[in-house]
Amino acid sequence: MDDLRGKYLELIAGASEEGALEDLRVQAVGKKGEISLKMRELGKMSPEERQVAGPALNALKDEINAALAAKKAALADAALNERLKTEWLDVTLPTRPMRQGTIHPISQVTEEITAIFAEMGFTVAEGPQIDTDWYNFDALNIPGHHPARAEMDTFYMHRAEGDERAPHVLRTHTSPVQIRHMEKNGAPCRVIAPGRVYRADYDQTHTPMFHQVEGLAIDRDISMANLKWVLEEFFSAFFEIDGIKTRFRASHFPFTEPSAEVDIQCSWEDGQLKIGEGDGWLEVLGSGMVHPKVLQAAGVNPDEWQGFAFGMGIDRISMLKYGIPDLRAFFDSDLRWLRHYGFASLDVPTLHGGLSR
């Protein structure tokens, strides 16, 4: 064993390239290497001889492998040093052009909406995306038999059998944020609640996760006239078209009374939609006066306070403004799509500087 150790340690130390080093590894510890063959002879020895020879052979094998690894690292370091002697870089040369990232249309439009409503005195309120069904349904006057509460429309969180706690859902709208805000801050208030919401639907104009913004204004003398003014001011600023006409159609929502669907003026020419002109109408949001039961659930006295609420899809109005044909593309993570529809990172929307490029 001493002869083998001396022989291979000397050969390894003298190796000048990795190819020669690999040949030595095969000769020493490969399947048919000298040390491997010695280990096969252990079966012919007596138990007493194996107790002495076995550990010695294992130690020799480990020592040879360690020498091989150390020599390989030394050869790699030497090769790197030689390469560094011949390679150089002029750090004064201009850099390669780099493709800049872009802001997603949803993020951009959310900032545009926030900037517009901030000018009208609205602040931003936030809340959890997983909420109890009380905040998501009961507090909003949505009865237990309402279709929206069915499992085919709403994502319910798993509950263990026998768990008596209130069911939790992925919120189906951002209206629970309004309840939480009124609970904490009372009245008067003026807030918008943008965020992700979830419903079990998927096609060209629906996805299981999408984005909504809902608005709430509570005071002593607020009326539908105030709601109409706020929405018309918003549409004019958002689409950057003065005098956009709106049409209110009577509707029904459990959380508002009276309730109204809101349409904006539009026209279709050669398959192209144009906002703010023509004699056509396009539905964009639902709205109404907050139902007294909703105020009561949030701890606000409906005999003293009243107000309006509205809700619209951020994804949908993004499609309308920027001509995006398919809602599903928002979530495909296609960089080519994002470079086409995305916004410059410093393109911060403001009313005085312009909302969009």
Buried (B, 14 or more C-beta within 10 A) or exposed (E): EEEBBEBBBEBBEEBEEEEBBBBBBEBBBBEEBBBBEBBEEEEEEEEEEBEEBEEEBEEBBEBBBEBBEEBBEEBEEEEEEEEEEEEEEEEEEEEEEEEEEBBBBBBBBBBBBBBBBBBBEBEBBEBEBEBBBBBBBBBBBBEEEEEBBEEEEBBEEEEEEEEEEEBBBBBBBBBBBBBBBBBEBBBEBBBBBBBBBBBBEEEEEBBEBBBBBBBBBBBEEBEBEBBBEBBBBBBBBBBBBEEBBBEBEEBEBBBBBBBBBBBBBBBEEEEEBEBBBEEEBBEBBBBBBBBBBBBBBBEBEBEEBBBBBBBBBBBBBBBBBEEBEEBEBBBEEEEEBBEEBBBEEEBBBEEEEEBBE
